[in-house]
Amino acid sequence: MNQSTTRMLTRVKAVYLYIRENGPVSTVEIAEEFGITDRTVQRDLNVLEHNGLVLSPIRGQWKITKKKVKIS
């Protein structure tokens, strides 16, 4: 795995953990917490949403799903 992929996966994991601990949270809150752009946050959330780990029942507010996840 190349360095940028590893960095992205580490950030996606951190975003998931942030939502789990603080959710529901907005896209803007995540961007500010991690010092990244709204677009980068959206890409990370798309990965998490595609895998069934987060959802946005209210536009722009994110929370985790009940899907079991093993964090290593």
C-alpha positions as CSV (number, residue, x, y, z in Angstrom):
1,M,0.0,0.0,0.0
2,N,1.4,3.4,-0.9
3,Q,1.9,6.2,1.6
4,S,-1.0,8.4,0.4
5,T,-3.4,5.4,0.7
6,T,-2.2,4.6,4.2
7,R,-2.6,8.3,5.2
8,M,-6.1,8.4,3.8
9,L,-7.2,5.1,5.5
10,T,-5.8,6.4,8.8
11,R,-7.7,9.6,8.4
12,V,-11.0,7.8,7.5
13,K,-10.5,5.7,10.7
14,A,-10.0,8.8,12.8
15,V,-13.1,10.4,11.2
16,Y,-15.1,7.4,12.1
17,L,-13.9,7.4,15.7
18,Y,-14.6,11.1,16.0
19,I,-18.2,10.6,14.8
20,R,-18.6,7.7,17.2
21,E,-17.4,9.8,20.1
22,N,-19.1,13.1,19.3
23,G,-21.9,12.4,16.9
24,P,-24.0,13.4,15.3
25,V,-21.6,15.9,13.9
26,S,-21.6,18.1,10.8
27,T,-19.2,18.0,7.8
28,V,-17.9,21.4,8.9
29,E,-17.1,20.2,12.4
30,I,-15.2,17.3,11.0
31,A,-13.3,19.6,8.6
32,E,-12.3,22.0,11.4
33,E,-11.3,19.1,13.8
34,F,-9.0,17.6,11.3
35,G,-7.8,20.7,9.4
36,I,-9.0,19.4,6.1
37,T,-11.3,20.7,3.3
38,D,-15.0,20.0,3.1
39,R,-14.3,18.1,-0.1
40,T,-11.8,15.8,1.6
41,V,-14.3,15.2,4.5
42,Q,-17.0,14.3,1.9
43,R,-14.7,11.8,0.2
44,D,-13.9,10.2,3.6
45,L,-17.6,10.1,4.5
46,N,-18.4,8.5,1.2
47,V,-16.0,5.7,2.0
48,L,-17.6,5.2,5.4
49,E,-21.1,5.4,4.1
50,H,-20.4,3.0,1.2
51,N,-19.2,0.5,3.8
52,G,-22.4,1.0,5.9
53,L,-20.5,2.6,8.9
54,V,-22.1,6.1,8.9
55,L,-25.3,7.7,7.7
56,S,-26.7,11.2,7.4
57,P,-30.4,11.1,8.4
58,I,-30.4,14.9,8.5
59,R,-28.5,16.5,5.6
60,G,-25.0,17.4,6.8
61,Q,-25.3,15.7,10.2
62,W,-23.4,12.4,10.4
63,K,-23.7,9.5,12.9
64,I,-22.5,6.0,13.0
65,T,-24.7,3.0,12.2
66,K,-25.2,-0.1,14.4
67,K,-22.9,-2.1,12.1
68,K,-20.3,-3.9,14.1
69,V,-16.7,-2.9,13.4
70,K,-13.4,-4.2,14.6
71,I,-10.9,-1.4,15.1
72,S,-7.3,-2.3,15.2
